[in-house]
Amino acid sequence: MTDEEIFAVLRAQIVDVLPEAADVEITLDHSMRDLGANSIDRMDVVIAAQEELGVKVPNGELTGAGDLRSLVAVFRESLSARA
């Protein structure tokens, strides 16, 4: 799975949890906090993305992901390890 495909999953989950983000051009440089997500929203996005991608990422690996680019990288590594 490419970074673009992982990002598309994240973007779709963000818009699902934060409908107001549908009007924003979401980029890899955004953090979910930049988009208005509180801690529960961020958890909902990450859990839904993990389910859609078919991976389980340890919480410790997620805490360092400050922006969507970092989060894509964390998911990519988990997908690569699973393959």
N, C-alpha and C positions, 0 to 999 in steps of 0.2 A: 504494500500500500504506500502510495506517495505522500509526501508532506502536504500537498494540495488536497488530497482526498481526506487526510486526517483533519486538516483545517476546515474543510467543508462540513465534516461531522460536528466539529466543535462549534462552528458558526451556526449551524442549524439548531444545536442544543441551546446555545445562548439565546437565540431568537425565540425558541420555544419557552424558555424560562423567563426571559426578559423581552416581551413583545415590543416594547418601546425601542429596543435596539435594532429592529427591522429597518428603521429609517436612517441608521447610521452605517457608514462604510466601515465595517469591521476589518481591521488589519492585524497582521501578526505582531505589530508593535503595541497593540492595546493590551491592557490587563483587563480581567473581568471587572475589577473594581472601577477602572476608567469608564466602563460601560454601565455602571450603576448597580452591579451585583453585590449583594451583601454576602456574608459568609455562608448562609444557608443556600442562597442562589448558586454560589460557586460550587458548593458540594453537590447540588442537584445536577448541574451541568456536567461535572466530572463523572459522577456515577452513571448518568445516562450515556455519556460518551464511551465510558468503559464497557457498558453493556452492548452498545451498538458495534464497537470495535472488537468485542470478544476478548478483552484483556482485563486483568486485575493488577493495578499498579499500587505498590505499597505506599501508604500515606507519606512516609519519609521522603520518597522520591518526588512527590507532588509539591511539598512545601517550598522547594527551591524554585519552582516555576512561577516567576513573577509576571511574565507576559505570555501571550498566546504562542509566540515562537518557541519559548521554552517548554510550554505544555505540549506542543506538537512533538518536540524532540523527545520528551519523556514517553509519550505514547509510541513513537516510532521505535524507540529502544525496546519497549515491552513487546511490540509486535515482532520485532526482529528476534528477540529471545525466544518467543513462542514458536517461530517458524522452524 
